[in-house]
Amino acid sequence: MFSDKAIIRRLVKIIQAKGIFQIVTSPGSRNAPIIQTFYGVGDMEMYSIPDERVAGFFALGLAMKSKMPVVLLCTSGSAVVNYGPAVVEAYYQNIPLIVISADRPAYYIDQGHGQSMRQDGVFNNYIRGSLTLTESMQSQPWFVDSKINEIIEKAHGETLGPVHINVPLDEPLYQFQSEMEEEVRLIEYPKRLKVLDKAGLSRLTEIWNRSNRVMILVGQMSPTDEFNRLLSQFSKDKNVVVLCEHTSNLFDYNQFIHQIDRAIYSLSDEQWLDYHPDLLITFGKEIVSKKIKKILLRTRVEEHWHFGSKLEQRDTFGSLTQIIDATVHTLWDYSDKFDPVDSSYYERWQKRKTTVAVQHNEFVQKINWSDLKVWSYLMNALPDNSHIHLGNSASIRYSLLFDSKPNQLFYSNRGVSGIDGCTSTAVGFSQAADSEPVFLITGDISFMYDSNAFWHTPRPKNLKIVVVNNNGGGIFRFIPGPQKTDVLDKFLETSHENSVLPLVKSFGIKTFQARSNDDLQEIFQNFVLCPSLAVLEINTPRKENDKILKEYFNNLSKT
């Protein structure tokens, strides 16, 4: 059955024709005819998730893995604003979501009718485009087709991201028909060819050839084999160093510098001058390291090129001189014009990397049970060829102190770096990943915050979740400032004495627990090989973790 409202049938048919097949819905009445029409099509992959905030992040995870738009569909009223955190994250990570909100007709809004609010433009600061489809538009199907094609292109075109389609529907809602008789029109949008003009190429070549120190700094990126290969080729030049993080998904562990904070933590401003670039080239999204952002802001770079869309100007380091709306392949195509530069820049960074790695390894081998000890074990024990999701706050920062393993791919909600939705995102990603192994490593506060992630959602067997439970927001104990206040324990760190396991068990999910290094080594492989979704809680000492981490950085200062 399909809705008798032509506007709904046209919308669903075009979405289907565009090859979009994943639909995440939340129950409601106003959106019921849209749900029924998607369901009636028959070849859609549909999920019903009552908690809209969870639904939003679940859809984010699906789209993160599939690289295709995912439809989010809710009823009228406050339901749509619960998608907000996921929509914002999708906006900053360039993940395509198509949010469809059913609505009441305009004459009901602000007139005291239930489940009604101003839904038009509710996400205007954080979407690629918005569209209101009214039933009155049904008389001009050519226009409806045009606008729907346009809004889908904004989600999945040159710059990916979320879009919002608001559909005001009048009653009756529950009238159906057996045919989808509409012939809809599809519009194809060719990709723009991104090339450098001769003047731009000449300028870039001249700057490159006079730069003794070229730093390529890569933020969060989806894994791409060809990008890895090209950067490895660039990094063979004596004047080039590549700095990246786990979420950059770059795999040349010999040539690249992956542990940025570990490498530069103890450098004074005077010492930094030996490592400071003449030319900074950036790719990707967010950089986690505060240290590299602060030091590059404080000691400005003469030239900073950013490869990315001109629609997303990011002057993160206060030195931006050129936005190159092209790919690294464009630069590589002209690299034969770059002259070899006799420089010790690459060698200097490699020596630093090796020296600090020795200090790091010696320290973590002798420390007591703590968050740092746990991360040392996890980053060595997590299997090769895994997808690893990192929770925000302390979790991702701890991970970046350690080496990863071959062919591990890393993901995190670093668009706005919130703790909300980390688990739901990993659940959605795992669902799309089929049988590929997926791990989420997160903290106790983040995990509890997203506790509805297991309520009326799929339970992918390939997902394993590690919760490092230090009984509070441990990051507030080692960032500067919070310990000077009177409100650290109760209001900032949110200290507690709760285990997450009773919550997990209430969903019928397999659990494991480790309270010591011996426990962890004994049970970890059983946890990894568990044939179903499983959660491992690792308990660490809340008031010792920050002391050990501070000792770690003090130890690095000896290098």
C-alpha positions in Angstrom: 0.0 0.0 0.0 1.1 3.6 -0.7 -0.2 6.9 0.6 -2.9 8.5 -1.4 -0.9 11.8 -1.2 0.9 12.3 -4.5 3.6 14.4 -2.9 4.7 11.5 -0.7 4.7 9.0 -3.5 6.9 11.3 -5.7 9.3 11.9 -2.8 9.7 8.1 -2.1 9.9 7.1 -5.7 12.8 9.6 -6.5 14.7 8.5 -3.3 14.3 4.9 -4.4 15.4 5.7 -8.0 18.5 7.5 -6.7 19.7 4.2 -5.1 19.0 5.3 -1.5 17.7 2.3 0.3 18.4 2.8 4.1 15.5 4.3 6.0 15.7 5.0 9.8 12.2 5.8 11.2 10.8 6.7 14.6 7.2 5.9 15.4 4.5 8.6 15.0 1.2 9.3 13.4 1.9 12.3 11.2 4.7 10.4 9.5 2.8 7.2 9.2 1.8 7.6 5.5 5.4 8.3 4.6 6.6 5.2 6.5 3.9 3.1 4.9 4.9 4.2 1.4 8.6 3.5 2.0 7.6 0.1 3.4 5.2 -0.5 0.4 8.1 -0.1 -2.1 9.4 -3.4 -0.7 13.2 -3.2 -1.3 14.1 -0.7 1.4 16.3 -1.6 4.4 14.1 -0.1 7.2 14.8 0.4 10.9 12.3 1.6 13.5 14.1 3.3 16.5 11.8 5.1 19.0 14.5 7.4 20.5 15.1 10.0 17.8 18.5 11.0 19.2 19.7 7.4 19.0 18.0 7.1 15.6 20.0 10.1 14.3 23.4 8.7 15.4 22.5 5.2 14.2 21.8 6.7 10.8 25.1 8.6 11.0 26.9 5.3 11.6 25.2 3.7 8.6 26.1 6.5 6.3 29.6 6.7 7.7 30.2 3.2 6.6 28.2 3.1 3.3 29.2 6.6 2.1 25.6 6.8 0.8 22.7 9.0 2.1 20.5 7.6 4.8 17.0 8.8 5.3 15.9 9.8 8.8 12.1 10.0 9.2 10.1 11.4 12.1 6.7 12.7 13.1 5.8 16.3 13.8 6.7 18.4 16.8 9.8 18.1 19.1 10.8 14.7 17.5 12.8 16.5 14.8 14.9 18.5 17.1 16.1 15.3 18.8 18.0 14.7 15.5 19.9 17.9 16.2 23.2 16.4 17.7 23.5 13.9 14.9 22.7 16.5 12.2 25.4 18.8 13.5 27.9 16.0 13.6 27.0 15.0 10.0 27.4 18.6 8.9 30.9 18.9 10.2 32.0 15.5 9.1 30.4 15.8 5.6 28.2 12.7 6.1 25.0 12.6 3.9 21.8 12.4 5.8 18.3 13.1 4.4 16.1 14.3 7.3 12.4 14.0 6.5 10.1 15.5 9.1 6.3 15.2 8.8 4.6 18.4 9.9 1.2 19.9 10.5 -0.2 22.4 7.9 1.0 26.0 8.4 -2.4 27.2 9.7 -2.0 24.9 12.8 1.4 26.2 13.8 1.5 28.4 17.0 -2.2 28.0 17.4 -2.3 25.6 20.4 -2.5 22.4 18.5 -0.6 19.3 19.8 2.8 18.2 18.4 3.2 21.4 16.4 6.1 23.8 16.3 8.0 25.9 13.8 9.9 23.1 11.9 10.8 25.1 8.8 14.5 26.0 9.0 15.0 24.3 12.3 18.5 23.2 11.2 19.4 26.1 9.0 22.9 26.6 10.5 23.9 23.0 10.0 22.5 21.7 6.7 23.4 21.9 3.1 19.9 22.7 2.1 16.2 22.6 3.1 13.0 22.0 1.3 9.3 22.3 2.3 7.0 20.0 0.3 3.4 21.1 0.7 0.4 19.1 -0.7 -0.5 22.2 -2.8 2.6 21.6 -4.9 1.1 18.3 -6.2 -0.5 20.2 -9.0 3.0 21.0 -10.5 4.8 17.6 -10.5 7.6 18.9 -12.7 8.5 21.4 -10.0 8.2 18.8 -7.2 10.6 16.5 -9.1 13.1 19.4 -9.7 13.2 20.4 -6.0 13.6 16.8 -4.7 16.4 16.1 -7.2 18.1 19.3 -6.1 17.9 18.6 -2.4 19.3 15.1 -2.8 22.2 16.5 -4.8 23.0 18.9 -1.9 23.3 15.9 0.4 25.4 13.8 -1.9 26.9 16.2 -4.4 30.2 18.0 -4.4 30.1 18.7 -0.6 28.4 15.9 1.4 26.2 16.7 4.4 22.7 16.6 5.9 19.6 18.1 4.3 16.2 18.7 5.7 12.8 18.0 3.9 9.8 19.2 5.9 6.5 17.7 4.7 3.3 19.4 6.1 0.4 16.9 5.9 -3.3 17.5 6.4 -5.7 14.8 7.5 -6.8 12.3 6.6 -3.5 10.5 7.0 -4.5 6.9 6.7 -5.9 6.6 3.2 -3.9 4.4 0.9 -3.9 3.0 -2.7 -2.3 0.0 -4.3 -0.4 1.7 -7.1 2.7 4.0 -7.4 1.6 5.3 -10.8 3.8 8.4 -11.0 6.5 8.7 -13.7 9.2 10.7 -11.9 12.0 12.7 -13.5 15.7 12.2 -12.4 18.3 14.9 -12.9 22.0 14.0 -13.1 24.5 16.5 -11.9 28.0 16.0 -13.4 31.0 16.4 -11.0 33.0 19.5 -11.5 36.6 18.9 -12.8 38.9 20.3 -10.2 42.2 21.5 -11.7 44.8 24.1 -11.0 45.1 27.0 -13.4 48.6 27.9 -14.8 49.0 30.9 -12.6 48.1 29.0 -9.5 50.4 26.1 -10.4 53.3 28.5 -11.1 52.8 30.2 -7.7 52.6 26.9 -5.8 55.6 25.5 -7.6 57.7 28.5 -6.8 56.7 28.4 -3.1 57.4 24.6 -2.8 60.8 24.9 -4.4 62.0 27.5 -1.9 60.6 25.7 1.1 63.2 23.8 3.1 60.6 22.6 5.6 57.3 21.3 4.2 54.9 19.9 6.8 51.8 18.0 5.6 49.3 17.8 8.4 46.3 15.5 8.0 43.2 15.6 10.1 40.2 13.2 10.2 39.7 11.4 6.9 37.9 8.4 5.5 40.4 5.7 4.5 41.6 5.9 0.9 44.4 3.7 -0.4 45.4 6.0 -3.2 45.7 9.0 -0.8 48.0 6.8 1.4 50.1 5.9 -1.6 50.5 9.5 -2.8 51.4 10.9 0.6 54.0 8.2 1.0 55.6 9.3 -2.3 55.6 13.0 -1.2 57.2 12.1 2.2 60.2 10.6 0.5 61.5 14.1 -0.1 64.1 15.3 2.4 62.2 18.5 3.1 58.8 16.9 3.7 57.3 15.5 6.9 53.8 14.0 7.2 52.0 14.4 10.6 48.8 12.6 11.2 46.5 10.9 13.8 44.7 7.5 13.9 41.6 9.1 12.5 43.6 10.3 9.5 43.6 6.6 8.4 47.2 6.8 7.0 49.2 3.6 7.2 52.8 4.4 6.4 54.1 3.9 10.0 57.8 4.2 9.1 57.7 7.5 7.3 54.7 9.3 8.9 54.6 10.8 12.4 51.4 9.4 14.0 51.8 10.4 17.6 51.9 14.2 17.4 51.5 15.0 21.0 54.0 12.4 22.0 56.5 13.9 19.6 56.1 17.6 20.4 54.9 17.7 24.0 58.3 18.6 25.6 59.5 21.0 22.9 60.0 24.6 24.1 59.2 27.5 21.8 62.9 27.8 21.1 63.3 24.1 20.3 60.2 24.2 18.1 61.9 26.5 15.7 63.9 23.5 14.5 60.7 21.7 13.6 58.6 24.7 12.4 57.5 24.5 8.7 58.1 27.1 6.0 55.1 25.6 4.2 52.1 24.0 5.9 49.8 21.8 3.8 46.7 20.5 5.4 44.1 17.8 4.4 41.0 16.5 6.1 38.9 17.6 9.0 39.5 18.0 12.7 42.9 17.6 14.3 42.6 16.3 17.9 46.0 17.5 19.1 45.6 20.8 21.0 49.4 21.1 21.2 50.0 21.3 17.5 47.1 23.7 17.1 48.4 26.0 19.8 52.0 26.0 18.7 51.2 26.7 15.1 48.8 29.5 16.1 51.6 31.0 18.3 54.3 30.7 15.7 52.6 31.5 12.4 53.5 29.9 9.2 54.5 31.9 6.2 52.5 29.8 3.8 49.5 27.5 4.6 47.7 25.6 1.8 44.6 23.7 2.6 43.2 21.1 0.2 39.4 21.1 0.5 36.2 22.8 -0.6 36.2 26.6 -0.8 32.8 26.4 0.9 34.5 25.2 4.1 37.2 27.7 4.8 39.1 26.7 7.9 41.8 29.0 9.2 42.6 26.8 12.1 46.2 28.0 12.5 45.7 31.6 11.6 48.0 31.4 8.6 45.8 30.3 5.7 47.1 31.7 2.3 45.6 29.3 -0.3 42.6 27.1 -0.5 43.1 24.5 -3.2 39.7 23.1 -4.3 41.2 20.0 -5.7 42.6 16.6 -4.6 46.1 15.6 -3.8 46.2 13.9 -7.2 46.2 17.3 -8.8 49.3 18.3 -6.9 50.9 14.9 -7.7 50.2 15.3 -11.4 52.5 18.4 -11.4 55.0 17.2 -8.8 57.7 16.7 -11.5 58.0 20.5 -11.5 59.0 20.4 -7.8 62.8 20.5 -7.5 64.6 18.3 -5.0 65.6 20.3 -1.9 68.6 19.4 0.2 67.2 19.5 3.7 67.5 17.7 7.1 63.9 18.4 8.0 62.5 14.9 7.5 65.5 13.3 9.2 65.2 15.7 12.2 61.5 14.6 12.7 62.4 11.0 12.4 65.1 11.2 15.1 62.7 12.9 17.4 60.1 10.2 16.7 62.6 7.4 17.6 63.9 9.1 20.7 60.5 9.8 22.2 59.2 6.3 21.3 62.0 4.8 23.5 61.0 7.1 26.4 57.4 6.1 25.9 57.9 2.4 25.9 60.2 2.4 28.9 57.6 4.3 30.9 54.4 2.4 30.1 56.1 -1.0 30.8 56.7 -0.1 34.4 53.5 1.8 35.4 50.8 0.6 37.7 47.2 -0.3 36.7 45.6 2.8 35.3 43.9 4.2 32.2 47.3 4.6 30.5 48.1 0.9 31.2 44.8 -0.2 29.8 45.3 1.8 26.6 48.8 0.4 26.3 47.3 -3.1 26.3 44.3 -2.4 24.1 46.2 -0.7 21.3 48.5 -3.7 21.1 45.8 -6.3 21.5 43.1 -5.1 19.2 43.0 -7.3 16.1 44.4 -6.3 12.7 41.9 -5.4 10.0 39.4 -3.9 12.5 37.2 -0.9 12.4 37.9 1.0 15.7 35.5 3.7 16.9 37.0 6.0 19.6 34.8 7.7 22.1 35.4 11.4 22.7 37.1 13.3 25.5 39.8 11.2 27.2 39.3 8.1 25.1 40.6 9.4 21.8 43.3 11.4 23.4 44.7 8.4 25.2 44.6 6.4 22.0 46.8 8.9 20.2 49.7 8.3 22.5 50.1 4.8 21.2 51.0 3.1 17.9 48.2 1.4 16.0 48.5 -1.8 14.0 48.4 -2.6 10.3 45.1 -2.0 8.5 43.2 -0.8 11.5 40.7 1.9 10.5 39.7 4.6 13.0 36.5 6.6 13.4 35.2 9.1 15.9 32.5 11.7 16.2 35.0 14.6 15.9 32.8 16.9 14.0 31.8 18.6 17.2 33.5 16.1 19.6 30.5 15.5 21.8 30.1 12.5 24.0 26.5 12.0 22.9 25.8 9.3 20.4 29.2 7.5 20.3 27.6 4.1 21.0 24.6 4.6 18.6 27.0 5.6 15.8 29.1 2.5 16.3 25.9 0.3 16.4 24.8 1.8 13.0 28.3 1.5 11.5 28.5 -2.2 12.6 25.1 -2.9 11.1 26.4 -1.6 7.7 29.7 -3.3 8.1 28.0 -6.8 8.0 30.6 -9.3 9.4 33.6 -7.0 9.5 34.9 -6.7 13.1 34.1 -3.4 14.8 35.3 -2.2 18.2 34.1 0.8 20.2 36.4 2.1 23.0 34.7 4.6 25.2 34.4 6.0 28.7 31.8 5.3 31.3 30.1 8.8 31.2 29.8 8.7 27.4 28.5 5.1 27.5 25.8 5.9 30.1 24.8 9.0 28.3 23.9 7.0 25.2 22.4 4.1 27.1 19.3 3.9 24.8 21.6 2.8 22.0 20.6 -0.8 22.7 16.8 -0.2 23.1 14.9 -1.1 19.9 18.0 -1.1 17.8 19.8 -3.9 16.0 22.4 -5.8 18.0 25.2 -6.5 15.5 27.2 -9.6 16.4 30.4 -8.0 14.9 30.4 -5.2 17.4 32.5 -5.4 20.6 32.4 -2.5 23.1 35.1 -1.6 25.7 34.1 0.7 28.4 37.0 2.2 30.4 35.2 2.9 33.7 37.1 5.4 35.8 34.0 6.4 37.7 33.7 9.9 36.2 34.9 12.2 33.5 38.6 11.6 34.0 39.7 14.2 31.6 38.8 17.0 34.1 41.6 15.7 36.4 44.4 16.2 33.9 43.4 19.2 31.8 44.6 22.5 33.4 42.0 24.4 35.4 39.3 22.2 36.9 41.2 21.2 40.0 41.4 24.9 41.0 37.7 25.0 41.5 35.4 23.8 44.3 33.1 21.9 42.0 35.3 19.3 40.3 34.0 16.1 41.9 30.3 16.9 41.8 29.7 19.2 38.9 32.5 18.7 36.4 33.9 15.2 36.7 30.5 13.8 37.6 32.0 11.2 39.9 30.0 8.0 40.6 30.5 4.4 41.9 28.3 2.6 39.3 29.2 -0.3 37.1 27.8 -0.2 33.6 27.2 -4.0 33.6 23.7 -4.1 35.2 22.5 -1.7 32.5 24.1 -3.9 29.8 22.7 -7.1 31.3 19.2 -5.6 31.3 19.3 -5.7 27.5 20.5 -9.4 27.5 23.9 -8.5 26.2 27.0 -10.6 27.0 29.3 -8.9 29.5 32.9 -9.2 30.7 34.8 -7.3 33.4 38.5 -6.6 34.2 39.7 -5.0 37.4 43.5 -5.6 36.9 46.1 -6.2 34.2 45.9 -10.0 34.9 42.1 -10.0 34.5 42.4 -8.1 31.2 45.0 -10.4 29.7 43.0 -13.5 30.8 39.7 -12.5 29.3 40.4 -10.3 26.4 40.7 -12.9 23.7 37.4 -14.6 24.9 35.8 -11.1 24.6 37.1 -10.6 21.1 36.0 -14.0 19.9 32.5 -13.8 21.5 30.0 -14.7 18.8 27.6 -12.0 19.8 27.5 -8.3 20.7 29.5 -8.0 23.9 30.6 -5.3 26.4 33.8 -5.3 28.4 34.0 -3.0 31.4 37.5 -2.2 32.6 37.7 -0.6 36.0 40.5 1.8 36.7 41.4 3.9 39.8 39.8 7.4 39.4 42.2 9.3 41.6 45.4 7.7 40.3 44.9 8.0 36.5 45.7 11.7 36.3 48.8 11.3 38.5 50.2 8.6 36.2 49.4 10.5 33.0 51.1 13.6 34.4 54.2 11.5 35.3 54.1 10.2 31.7 54.3 13.7 30.2 56.9 14.7 32.7 59.0 11.7 31.6 58.7 12.8 28.0 60.1 16.2 29.0 63.4 14.5 29.6 63.9 13.9 25.9 
